[in-house]
Amino acid sequence: MQTSLTELLGCRYPIIQTAMGWVADPALVSATCEAGGFGFLAGAVMTPAEVEAGIEQIKAKTDQPFGVNFHMYTPGASEIVDICIRHGVRAVSYSRSPAPDMIARLKAAGVVCIPTVGALQHAVKAVAMGADAVVVQGCEGGGHTGKVASSILLPQVISALDVPVVAAGGYKDGRGLVAALACGAAGIAMGTRFLMTRESPVPQLTKARYVGARAEEIIVSTKLDGLPQRMINNECLQTLEHKSKVGMLLLAIRNGLAFTKLTGASLFSMLTSAWRMKQSNRLGFGQTLMAANAPMLIQEAMVKGHPQNGILPSGQVAGVIDDLPAVADLINDIMCEAEDTIERLAALQKN
Ligand SMILES: Cc1cc2nc3c(=O)[nH]c(=O)nc-3n(C[C@H](O)[C@H](O)[C@H](O)COP(=O)(O)O)c2cc1C
């Protein structure tokens, strides 16, 4: 299946595996690309050296094109731009606080710039800043998310833009792909569906919590890092929801210190990124400090495998997914179902 997205990214199918911190690792990305989709490495939670090592690992497993996701406001961002250019990475994705100078450098080197946006005004601004395509995420989507559902946001953004638009938030199958194409999208992007695969590095106990989740218990909360984020309403989130402001501040300080110890980042670089995040997201200082909670609590579930003690970012779609297929089977099934759906629709017209 060819669309403007497959042409832009050089993949066989219009299916993107989005970046997910501590989940979209080289094994998941390379499995996606080998199966005909397009995977993004989760560079936003990596140092530049880790991003480079991840790129090398992907290249060792596949010769298909792939992408890297990162935040342009972090201290290592400019170095990650250099690394992506040096390694001929096909595309980068980003969201908050895009930096015009970095976008200009990437585009001059032929790297496709494809940010994720959750609102019409952000989509328009992203294109004005040089985006070659945009991923539009409805509020059903996992991780940081907007306020408007895919069914309303997607057609609105498609009508307003003249670059390829990719639908995200709530997609998992071939019917969803055809629905997005019918709406005028150039493809779909999925996070949660790829998290729930055999190749995803998430520990089994945590994957089982995703499989058992109901759509109604996958809620949006600002308690983790001050920004609206969709996650499973587990024991850990319920504890955060009931913490006082002082309790949240103490937790943030404890997690911030643990994070600097874990990553070797200096307190100064942590505070610098927190300051940039505060400026670009117009958050209060208390809210910005809370951002320190996210990496520690997410890793508790996604890396250490303690789903009840950590945070489980998730799209609502996890509530209607009950399997953990191999990535190649997943992509094959999506494309077969998409073909069947298109045939079914064509038959409607003949009758
Ligand atoms: C566990 C998890 C981690 C995520 N981490 C990131 C991230 O590091 N960077 C990012 O841009 N988006 C992140 N997201 C958002 C996804 O890339 C994607 O936009 C979203 O999952 C799409 O919605 P869906 O889950 O309904 O498919 C994350 C989502 C999940 C579920």
The ligand as an SDF file (V2000), in Angstrom:
LIG
                    3D

 31 33  0  0  0  0  0  0  0  0999 V2000
    4.3420    3.8630   27.5100 C   0  0  0  0  0  0  0  0  0  0  0  0
    4.3040    5.0730   26.6290 C   0  0  0  0  0  0  0  0  0  0  0  0
    5.4210    5.9050   26.5750 C   0  0  0  0  0  0  0  0  0  0  0  0
    5.4310    7.0220   25.7330 C   0  0  0  0  0  0  0  0  0  0  0  0
    6.5720    7.7760   25.6460 N   0  0  0  0  0  0  0  0  0  0  0  0
    6.6470    8.7590   24.7140 C   0  0  0  0  0  0  0  0  0  0  0  0
    7.8780    9.4540   24.4950 C   0  0  0  0  0  0  0  0  0  0  0  0
    8.9050    9.1740   25.1150 O   0  0  0  0  0  0  0  0  0  0  0  0
    7.9030   10.4450   23.5510 N   0  0  0  0  0  0  0  0  0  0  0  0
    6.7730   10.7500   22.8250 C   0  0  0  0  0  0  0  0  0  0  0  0
    6.8390   11.6610   21.9740 O   0  0  0  0  0  0  0  0  0  0  0  0
    5.6030   10.1130   23.0080 N   0  0  0  0  0  0  0  0  0  0  0  0
    5.5190    9.1200   23.9290 C   0  0  0  0  0  0  0  0  0  0  0  0
    4.3380    8.4270   24.0870 N   0  0  0  0  0  0  0  0  0  0  0  0
    3.1950    8.7010   23.1830 C   0  0  0  0  0  0  0  0  0  0  0  0
    3.2600    7.7440   21.9730 C   0  0  0  0  0  0  0  0  0  0  0  0
    4.4160    7.9590   21.2280 O   0  0  0  0  0  0  0  0  0  0  0  0
    2.0480    7.8820   21.0240 C   0  0  0  0  0  0  0  0  0  0  0  0
    1.9570    9.1980   20.5620 O   0  0  0  0  0  0  0  0  0  0  0  0
    0.7540    7.4150   21.6360 C   0  0  0  0  0  0  0  0  0  0  0  0
    0.9550    6.2290   22.3720 O   0  0  0  0  0  0  0  0  0  0  0  0
   -0.3000    7.1680   20.5460 C   0  0  0  0  0  0  0  0  0  0  0  0
   -1.5220    6.7350   21.0750 O   0  0  0  0  0  0  0  0  0  0  0  0
   -1.9350    5.1640   21.2370 P   0  0  0  0  0  0  0  0  0  0  0  0
   -1.2350    4.7200   22.4680 O   0  0  0  0  0  0  0  0  0  0  0  0
   -3.4160    5.2030   21.3800 O   0  0  0  0  0  0  0  0  0  0  0  0
   -1.4710    4.4420   20.0150 O   0  0  0  0  0  0  0  0  0  0  0  0
    4.2850    7.3310   24.9560 C   0  0  0  0  0  0  0  0  0  0  0  0
    3.1460    6.4980   25.0340 C   0  0  0  0  0  0  0  0  0  0  0  0
    3.1460    5.3810   25.8500 C   0  0  0  0  0  0  0  0  0  0  0  0
    1.9220    4.4910   25.8700 C   0  0  0  0  0  0  0  0  0  0  0  0
  1  2  1  0
  2  3  1  0
  2 30  2  0
  3  4  2  0
  4  5  1  0
  4 28  1  0
  5  6  2  0
  6  7  1  0
  6 13  1  0
  7  8  2  0
  7  9  1  0
  9 10  1  0
 10 11  2  0
 10 12  1  0
 12 13  2  0
 13 14  1  0
 14 15  1  0
 14 28  1  0
 15 16  1  0
 16 17  1  0
 16 18  1  0
 18 19  1  0
 18 20  1  0
 20 21  1  0
 20 22  1  0
 22 23  1  0
 23 24  1  0
 24 25  2  0
 24 26  1  0
 24 27  1  0
 28 29  2  0
 29 30  1  0
 30 31  1  0
M  END
$$$$
